Amino acid sequence: MDFPKNFLWGGAIAANQYEGAWLEDGKQPNVTDVLVGIMSKDPGIRWNDATQKYEMALDDSKVYLSHEAVDGYHRYKEDLKLMKGMGFNAFRTSIAWGRIFPKGDEDEPNEKGLAFYEEMFSYMRKLGMEPVITLSHYETPLHLLTEYGGWSNPKLLEFWERYVSTVFRRFKGIVKIYLTFNEVNALFRMPFVAGGVLTVDHPKDVSDPIGSTTLQDQWNAYHNFLVANARTVQLARGIDEEIQVGCMLTCSGVATYPYDCNPVNVLGAMEAQRQNIFYFGDPFCLGIIPTYLNKRWAKDDVTVSFTEAERKLIRENTVDFFSFSYYRSTAYDETDELFADTGGMIGKENPFLKDAAPKPWGWPVDPDGLRYTLNVLYDRYHLPLLIVENGVGLDENLDENGTIEDDFRIHYIEEHIKNVAKAMEDGVDCRGYLYWGPIDVVSAGTGEMKKRYGFVYVDRFNDGHGTLERAKKKSYDRYREIIESNGAAL
């Protein structure tokens, strides 16, 4: 297998899972700082009757591992050298919005936050790595939710534009590849984190901040995300013509197969793709508001309207490329409920998949699903594709030799990369493969260290103890061989 010479090989992390230093150098809390895992339904905020507002109220009985994470804020140079040791020519991370504008609504940015990221991104370039930077990766400042209700409020468009224009100008010439909103199509299953939404004016149940969020609030956020994405593209083009702006969606759900040839299941699988991926992908990439949403809006009893100026903005400012995460596939059957977690959609068990990750997570492994997903996305949007998350979380500990024999992870990446090559042979324009979690970080879904994705082990555990020392796993050398050979080692 021979990949193009300019193919991006690397890995991906997020600030909220890696950096720690959650209140250092001026940073203020974001939505993930008050959660133990983004699937949690009990955020560390409580209603204050006196102020008639939600306020941060962390639970002393819980361990918020993300507050220290793996101390990347202070150790990123050491870690980036380890990434370069595998031959990375690209590295994805995010900017914690609250490091730049701590509350989100300030007029002036926090210089310490800007300086930190300028140094970090410049160091990536020094090592020969292209920075791939997510502008919002589940990191909306908490103040924007408790004060304004979050992304359901159009005021956030003003705050967002101030943030992204500040970033584009400060890192001009350093960062050329940006992603807007990480997995924003998870809005309806994770409204607090992915949607940055909190009902503050008339919450139905103040003891249940997430559950009391209304569908109208969530669809208002959808409206504002579409406008914000288009405005981001427009701002980038006006500030730096070298910037490429892409969307980022969770796309495991693209590989939602009909369980059988029953037309009901074929139509159900099609509808699942629309309602879980394309309702964001179509506006971002094609500049259109899908007509199939009219049926959904009627069912949800909501009003969603775009002005002619907004439609024109969305139509004329589509993204330059499409980036996505892929972890696994599923099968749709009308007799089984289709639901989701951080890995993607979960439906009926596919009897043709014989491979699965070891328990306790045991996600089904479907490398062919990545090829399928790449083809579906390219056929629909005809844009360059960038895989920015693909990986497997395992329960691991160092052996007596001070390493980890993670043969299953090696198997996982080999089979998935082979299918990337096959998709490119199919004619898909795929620009890169950035493995999720090249160094162990705090798991987004479960908020723990036990679920490890990395080629590099970090000595930290669920109860918070550990030295934070780094150690290479067996997969580190195998991924290096694949990169050094530009795929030929497969």
ABEGO torsion letter per residue (X at the ends): XBBBAABBBEBBBBAAAAAEGAABGGBBBBAAAABBEAABABBBBBBBAAAGBBBBBBBAABBBAAAAEAGAAAAAAAAAAAAAAAGBABBBBBBBAAAABAAGABABBBAAAAAAAAAAAAAAAAAGBBBBBBABBGABBAAAAAAAGEAABAAAAAAAAAAAAAAAAAABGABABBBBBBGAAAAAABAAAAAGBBBAABBABAABAAAABBAAAAAAAAAAAAAAAAAAAAAAAAABAABBBBBBBBAAAABBBBABABAAAAAAAAAAAAAAAAAAAAAAAAGBBBAAAAAAAAAAGBBBBBBAAAAAAAAABBBABBBBBBABBBBBBAABBBBBBAAEBBBBBBAABABBBBOAAGBBBBAAAAAAAAAAAAAAAGBBBBBABBBBBBBBBBBAAGBBBBAAAAAAAAAAAAAAAAAAAAGBBBABBBBBGABBBBBAAAGBAABBABABBBBBBAAGBEAGBBBBBAAAAAAAAAAAAGGAAX
